[in-house]
């Protein structure tokens, strides 16, 4: 059974809901600032794997319960046991092979868009989790930061790599090296997030964007997403060839034919992912 079909979720550390192709995943430990423990980590791996493999789920939304935090990162009450259980070399080797914090920060690609609906402070591993999402929107009261250096460590769930790819290198370095947080308006100005909304409108806006994406051809959405990420790591000439690699097969798909016919008929397209 898919995780989002579980009948009783009120007291589960993760809640899921699938409506009209949009899967909403809620980190549900508000008293612990939605920190991710071992149980949640395993559940998120299963949830995002089901999401990736499902024909029904087209877009994901990731948010946190309550107003105190989007996600505080890894649960510090468990992290000590994790570090004591392995040597640094063993931890490094495991990190190379296994999915990272929240499943999506390393070694796992859901191949579909995920929107981070940031409902409160988004710090440390919480920001790294948001950075692993494709689109980020936040409430006015949200703050963003990577304070790890103030604790004598560095952001190890993608922060040093994804933040400079999301904002300018100078802004990223200031945030990473000082550990100081920024407010939502600064995050919007620097491109870390794309919308700032009231707390009352957060899920409404996230769902609006998700439904716009879900209404599009799923093969086209996946290929376009792949082209963006794959192309960003190679020279422009190679990236343009990569774009054609993804574009040409789509032109012969049933979805492409449906898109043209729907335009001619002046009706919404009914894409089937074929």
C-alpha positions in Angstrom: 0.0 0.0 0.0 1.3 3.5 -0.8 2.1 5.6 2.2 -0.4 8.2 1.3 -3.2 5.7 1.6 -2.7 5.0 5.3 -6.1 5.5 7.0 -4.9 6.8 10.4 -2.2 9.5 10.3 -3.1 12.0 13.0 -0.5 10.8 15.4 2.1 9.7 12.8 5.4 11.6 12.6 4.7 12.1 8.9 1.3 12.8 7.4 0.5 12.4 3.7 -2.4 13.3 1.4 -2.8 12.8 -2.3 -5.4 15.0 -4.1 -5.7 15.6 -7.8 -2.1 14.5 -8.5 -0.6 16.5 -5.7 1.0 14.7 -2.8 1.4 16.7 0.4 3.9 15.4 2.9 3.8 17.0 6.3 6.6 16.6 8.9 4.5 16.1 12.0 6.6 16.6 15.1 5.9 20.2 16.0 7.0 19.8 19.6 10.4 18.7 18.3 10.4 21.5 15.6 9.8 18.8 13.1 13.3 17.4 13.5 13.8 14.2 11.5 14.5 11.0 13.5 15.3 7.5 12.3 11.7 6.5 12.0 10.9 9.5 9.9 14.0 9.1 7.7 12.9 5.5 6.7 9.4 6.6 6.2 10.5 9.5 3.9 12.6 7.2 1.8 9.5 5.0 1.3 7.2 7.9 0.7 9.4 9.6 -1.9 10.1 6.2 -3.6 6.4 5.6 -3.9 6.0 9.2 -5.2 8.7 8.7 -7.8 7.2 5.4 -9.1 3.5 6.4 -9.0 1.6 7.4 -12.1 -1.0 9.1 -9.9 1.2 11.4 -8.0 2.7 14.2 -10.2 3.9 16.9 -7.9 4.9 16.9 -4.2 4.5 19.5 -1.5 6.7 19.3 1.6 5.8 21.3 4.7 6.0 21.2 8.5 3.3 21.0 11.1 2.7 24.0 13.4 4.2 27.5 13.1 7.5 27.0 15.1 9.6 25.4 12.4 9.6 24.0 8.9 12.2 21.4 9.9 15.1 21.6 12.4 17.1 19.0 10.5 18.3 15.8 12.1 17.0 15.0 15.6 19.9 15.9 17.9 18.7 13.4 20.5 19.6 10.6 18.1 22.5 12.0 16.3 25.0 11.2 19.0 24.1 7.5 18.9 24.6 7.6 15.1 28.1 9.2 15.4 29.1 6.7 18.1 28.0 3.7 16.1 30.5 4.2 13.3 33.9 5.6 12.6 34.2 8.7 10.4 35.3 6.6 7.5 32.4 4.3 7.9 30.0 7.2 8.1 31.5 8.8 5.0 31.2 5.5 3.0 27.6 5.1 4.1 26.9 8.7 3.0 28.2 8.0 -0.4 25.8 5.0 -0.8 22.6 5.9 1.0 19.9 8.6 0.7 20.7 11.7 2.8 18.6 13.7 5.3 14.9 13.5 4.5 15.8 11.1 1.7 16.0 13.7 -1.0 19.2 15.6 0.0 21.6 13.1 -1.5 21.7 9.9 -3.6 18.0 10.0 -4.4 16.2 11.8 -7.2 12.3 11.7 -7.2 12.3 12.7 -10.9 9.3 14.9 -10.2 8.9 18.4 -8.8 8.7 19.0 -5.0 7.6 22.3 -3.6 8.8 23.3 -0.1 6.0 25.2 1.7 8.1 26.7 4.5 5.9 27.4 7.4 8.5 28.8 9.9 12.2 28.9 10.7 14.2 27.0 8.1 17.6 26.4 9.6 20.5 23.9 9.3 19.3 20.6 7.9 15.9 22.1 7.5 17.3 24.6 4.9 19.3 21.8 3.3 16.0 19.8 2.9 14.3 22.9 1.4 17.2 23.4 -1.0 16.7 19.8 -2.2 13.2 20.8 -3.3 12.6 22.4 -6.7 10.5 25.4 -5.7 10.4 27.2 -2.3 7.7 29.5 -0.9 7.7 30.8 2.6 5.6 32.6 5.2 6.6 36.2 6.2 7.9 35.1 9.5 10.3 32.4 8.1 14.1 32.7 8.6 16.8 30.9 6.7 20.3 29.9 7.8 23.1 27.4 8.0 24.5 27.8 11.5 26.7 24.7 11.5 30.0 26.6 11.6 28.9 28.2 14.9 28.9 24.7 16.3 32.3 23.8 14.8 31.0 21.7 11.9 29.9 22.4 8.4 26.5 21.9 6.5 26.8 18.2 5.5 23.4 17.6 3.8 24.0 19.6 0.7 24.2 23.1 2.1 27.6 24.0 0.8 26.7 22.8 -2.7 23.1 23.7 -3.2 23.0 27.1 -1.6 25.7 28.6 -4.0 23.6 27.1 -6.9 20.5 28.9 -5.6 21.8 32.4 -4.7 25.0 34.2 -5.7 28.2 32.8 -4.4 28.9 35.8 -2.3 25.6 35.6 -0.5 26.0 31.9 0.0 29.4 32.3 1.4 28.3 34.9 3.8 25.4 32.7 5.0 27.6 29.6 5.3 30.7 31.2 6.9 28.9 33.5 9.4 26.1 31.1 10.2 23.8 34.1 10.5 20.2 33.8 9.4 18.3 36.0 6.9 14.7 37.0 6.8 12.2 36.0 4.2 12.3 39.3 2.3 16.0 38.9 1.9 15.6 35.3 0.8 13.1 36.5 -1.8 15.3 39.3 -3.1 18.3 36.9 -3.5 16.3 34.2 -5.2 16.4 31.6 -2.4 12.6 31.5 -2.4 10.1 32.6 -5.1 7.1 33.7 -3.0 6.5 35.2 0.4 2.9 34.8 1.7 0.9 35.0 4.9 0.7 31.9 7.1 -3.0 31.6 6.1 -2.2 31.5 2.4 0.9 29.2 2.5 -0.7 25.9 1.6 -3.2 27.6 -0.8 -0.3 29.1 -2.8 1.7 25.9 -2.7 -1.3 23.9 -3.9 -2.0 26.5 -6.6 1.5 26.1 -8.1 1.4 22.4 -7.7 -1.9 22.1 -9.6 -0.5 24.2 -12.4 2.4 21.8 -12.8 0.2 18.7 -12.3 -2.0 19.8 -15.2 0.9 19.7 -17.6 2.2 16.7 -19.5 4.0 14.6 -16.9 6.6 13.3 -19.4 7.3 16.9 -20.4 7.6 18.1 -16.8 10.0 15.3 -16.0 12.1 15.8 -19.1 12.2 19.6 -18.6 13.3 19.1 -15.0 16.0 16.7 -16.0 17.3 19.0 -18.7 17.6 21.9 -16.2 19.5 19.9 -13.6 21.7 17.9 -16.0 22.5 20.9 -18.1 23.6 23.1 -15.2 26.6 21.0 -14.7 28.0 21.0 -18.3 29.1 23.7 -20.8 26.3 25.5 -22.7 27.0 23.8 -26.0 26.7 20.4 -24.5 23.6 21.5 -22.6 21.9 22.6 -25.7 22.5 19.2 -27.2 21.2 17.6 -24.0 18.0 19.7 -24.4 17.4 18.3 -27.8 18.1 14.8 -26.5 15.2 15.3 -24.1 12.9 17.3 -26.4 12.8 15.1 -29.5 11.3 11.9 -28.1 8.5 14.0 -26.6 7.4 15.3 -30.0 6.2 11.8 -30.9 4.4 11.0 -27.6 0.7 10.6 -27.2 0.8 13.6 -24.7 2.2 15.8 -27.4 -0.5 14.9 -29.8 -3.1 15.5 -27.1 -1.6 18.9 -26.3 -1.9 20.0 -29.9 -5.4 18.7 -30.3 -6.5 20.3 -27.0 -5.1 23.6 -28.3 -7.0 23.3 -31.6 -10.2 22.3 -29.7 -9.7 25.1 -27.2 -10.1 22.8 -24.2 -7.8 21.7 -21.3 -5.5 18.9 -22.3 -6.0 15.5 -20.7 -2.4 14.2 -20.4 -1.9 10.5 -19.6 1.9 10.3 -19.3 2.3 8.4 -22.6 
